[in-house]
Amino acid sequence: MKKVIVDVLKQLEERENIKILFAVENGSRVWNMASKDSDYDVRFVFCRPLKDYIRLTSHSEVINAAYDENLQPCEVHGSMLDMSGFDIFKYLKLLSGSNPTAIEWLMSPMVYWGNNDVPLRQYVQENFNPEKLFYHYYGLFKRNYLDDFVAEREITYKRYLYAMRGILNAEYVAGKLKIPPLDFRQTVEESKASLPEDVYAKLSEVIEIKASGKEKDAIGHVKPFDDFFAEKINMIYTGIVKKEIDQAVFDAFLQDCLHV
């Protein structure tokens, strides 16, 4: 599959007149929760020729594409390949602001193209804003909880896991002041001591159910999860560390990418 993805990325490079710096997986496959029918969530960072930045009309900072099993363009929903890329300017603005999505791209161990193991990765691991990461992940949990469970939408294993990933990642940041692992199974194991026994046991079971391909099956409410979520949605978190990041480090990386 990697060769197929690389071929599509080459076509995007030629069509858009861009240079892709790196392309990675960022989704259930990296979270170690993929099922056999999971799609491929390919994320990439690109730059344009220098002259394209010196103009009054700007190019798009985002490139999206999706393909079905026959590699024909299609809508994202139901696609086999879901591809999204950020221009280097947009990406570094997000990364310098400790945007979790940008950080996850940089940390992804599943690389399809190029190399994301750049010196900037080590810097970001040691210099990020915990407050920003915490509220991003807690916000994901809160939205999933309110939209899916309070609003009584159809409940699935996948929705439970997405809400659980949000709250466990948030508490991982708050408690350890570290970037959460992309591998959600690892996060669960590292959080085991702080989880109620019934939540941990059921969570381990549900992760395996999702991996078996039943992630979208409608299910009833899981009481250990519901009780856990109800407690966390009303919890007040204080003392989350806020850290300022040196923007000059990102400027230097940008200039190196553009050879200026």
C-alpha positions in Angstrom: 0.0 0.0 0.0 2.9 2.3 0.7 3.9 2.3 -3.0 0.3 3.2 -4.0 0.4 6.2 -1.6 3.8 7.3 -2.8 2.5 7.2 -6.4 -0.5 9.4 -5.5 1.8 11.8 -3.6 4.0 12.1 -6.7 1.0 12.9 -8.8 0.0 15.6 -6.3 3.5 17.1 -6.4 3.4 17.4 -10.2 -0.2 18.6 -10.4 0.1 21.3 -7.7 3.7 22.2 -8.4 4.8 21.6 -4.8 7.5 19.8 -3.0 6.3 17.4 -0.3 8.7 17.4 2.7 7.2 14.5 4.5 4.0 12.5 4.5 2.8 10.3 7.4 -0.2 8.3 8.7 -2.2 10.0 11.4 -5.3 8.1 12.3 -6.4 4.7 13.7 -3.5 2.9 12.1 -1.0 5.0 14.1 -3.2 4.9 17.2 -3.0 1.0 17.0 -6.7 0.7 16.8 -7.1 0.0 13.1 -9.5 -2.7 11.7 -9.1 -4.4 8.4 -11.4 -1.9 6.7 -9.9 1.2 8.2 -9.0 3.9 5.7 -5.6 5.5 5.3 -5.3 9.0 6.8 -2.3 10.5 5.0 -1.1 13.9 6.2 1.7 15.8 4.5 3.7 19.0 4.7 4.7 20.8 1.5 6.4 23.9 0.2 6.2 25.8 -3.0 8.8 27.4 -5.2 10.1 30.6 -3.5 8.6 32.8 -6.3 5.1 31.5 -5.5 5.4 33.2 -2.1 6.4 36.5 -3.6 3.2 37.5 -5.2 0.0 39.5 -4.4 -2.3 36.6 -4.9 -1.6 33.7 -2.6 -1.9 30.0 -3.2 -4.0 27.8 -1.0 -2.3 26.7 2.3 -4.2 23.4 2.3 -4.4 20.6 -0.2 -7.1 17.9 0.2 -7.7 14.8 -1.9 -9.6 11.5 -1.4 -9.7 8.3 -3.4 -11.7 5.2 -3.5 -10.5 1.6 -3.8 -10.0 2.1 -7.5 -7.9 5.2 -6.9 -10.7 7.4 -8.3 -11.3 10.8 -6.8 -14.2 10.7 -4.4 -15.7 12.3 -1.3 -13.8 11.9 2.0 -16.6 9.9 3.6 -16.2 6.3 2.5 -12.8 6.9 0.9 -9.9 4.5 1.1 -7.3 7.3 0.9 -8.0 10.5 2.8 -5.2 12.9 2.1 -4.6 16.4 3.5 -1.5 18.6 3.4 -0.5 21.9 4.9 1.8 24.5 3.4 5.1 24.8 5.4 4.1 28.3 6.5 0.7 27.2 7.9 2.2 24.0 9.4 5.0 25.8 11.3 2.5 28.5 12.6 0.4 25.7 14.0 3.5 23.8 15.3 5.0 26.8 17.0 1.6 27.3 18.7 1.7 23.7 20.1 -1.2 22.6 17.9 -1.7 18.9 18.7 -2.5 18.0 15.1 0.7 19.4 13.9 2.6 17.8 16.7 1.1 14.4 15.9 2.2 14.6 12.3 5.8 15.3 13.4 5.7 12.4 15.9 4.1 9.8 13.6 6.2 6.7 13.3 4.4 5.6 10.1 6.2 7.6 7.3 5.2 7.2 3.7 7.4 9.9 2.2 10.4 11.9 3.2 11.5 12.2 6.8 9.8 13.8 9.8 12.6 12.9 12.1 14.1 16.4 11.9 15.9 18.3 14.6 12.7 20.3 15.1 11.1 17.1 16.5 13.4 16.9 19.5 12.9 20.6 20.2 9.1 20.2 20.1 9.2 17.2 22.4 11.0 19.3 25.0 9.4 22.6 24.3 5.6 22.7 23.9 2.8 24.4 25.7 1.0 21.8 27.9 -2.0 24.1 28.4 -2.6 24.2 24.7 -2.5 20.4 24.4 -4.6 19.8 27.4 -7.5 22.0 26.3 -7.4 20.6 22.8 -7.7 17.0 23.9 -10.2 17.9 26.7 -12.2 19.8 24.1 -12.3 16.7 21.9 -13.6 14.7 24.8 -16.2 17.3 25.7 -17.5 17.7 22.1 -17.7 13.9 21.7 -19.5 13.5 25.0 -22.0 16.2 24.4 -22.6 15.4 20.7 -22.8 11.7 21.0 -23.8 10.7 24.4 -25.8 13.6 25.9 -27.6 14.2 22.5 -28.4 10.5 22.4 -26.9 9.8 18.9 -26.5 6.2 17.9 -23.7 4.8 20.2 -20.9 2.9 18.7 -17.6 1.5 19.9 -15.7 4.0 17.8 -17.5 7.0 19.4 -16.7 5.6 22.9 -13.0 5.3 21.9 -12.8 8.7 20.4 -14.2 10.3 23.6 -11.9 8.1 25.7 -8.8 9.1 23.7 -9.6 12.7 24.3 -9.9 12.5 28.1 -7.0 10.1 28.6 -4.7 12.3 26.4 -5.8 15.4 28.3 -5.1 13.9 31.7 -1.8 12.4 30.4 -0.6 15.9 29.5 -1.8 17.4 32.8 -0.2 14.7 34.9 3.0 14.0 33.1 3.7 17.3 31.2 4.6 15.1 28.2 3.1 14.7 24.7 0.8 11.6 24.8 1.9 8.6 22.8 0.2 8.2 19.4 -0.3 4.5 20.2 -3.5 4.7 22.2 -3.0 1.2 23.7 0.3 2.6 25.2 -1.6 5.6 26.6 -4.1 3.2 28.2 -1.4 1.1 29.8 0.4 4.2 31.1 -2.9 5.4 32.5 -3.9 2.1 34.1 -3.1 3.1 37.7 -5.5 6.1 37.5 -8.4 4.3 35.8 -11.2 2.5 37.7 -10.7 -1.3 37.2 -14.0 -1.7 35.4 -13.1 1.1 33.0 -9.7 -0.3 32.2 -11.0 -3.8 31.7 -13.8 -2.7 29.4 -11.6 -0.3 27.5 -9.1 -3.1 26.7 -12.0 -5.2 25.5 -13.5 -2.5 23.3 -10.2 -1.7 21.6 -10.0 -5.3 20.5 -13.6 -5.2 19.3 -12.8 -2.1 17.2 -9.8 -3.8 15.7 -11.9 -6.8 14.8 -14.0 -4.6 12.5 -17.1 -3.9 14.6 -16.3 -0.3 15.4 -19.4 1.1 13.8 -21.8 -1.4 15.2 -24.6 0.2 17.2 -24.4 -0.8 20.9 -26.1 0.1 24.1 -24.6 2.4 26.7 -21.6 1.1 28.6 -22.2 2.0 32.2 -18.5 2.1 33.4 -17.7 4.5 30.5 -20.8 6.6 31.1 -20.1 7.0 34.8 -16.4 7.8 34.0 -17.4 10.5 31.4 -20.0 12.0 33.7 -17.3 12.5 36.4 -14.8 14.0 34.0 -17.1 16.4 32.2 -17.8 18.2 35.5 -14.2 18.1 36.8 -12.4 21.4 37.2 -8.7 21.2 36.2 -6.4 23.8 37.7 -2.7 24.5 37.5 -2.2 23.4 33.9 1.3 24.6 32.9 1.5 27.3 30.3 4.8 27.7 28.4 6.0 30.3 25.9 7.8 28.8 22.8 10.8 30.4 21.0 9.5 31.3 17.6 13.0 31.9 16.2 13.6 28.1 16.1 10.7 27.7 13.7 11.8 30.7 11.6 15.2 29.1 11.2 13.6 25.8 10.1 11.4 27.6 7.6 14.3 29.5 6.1 16.3 26.2 5.8 13.3 24.6 4.0 13.1 27.4 1.5 16.9 27.7 1.1 17.0 31.4 2.1 
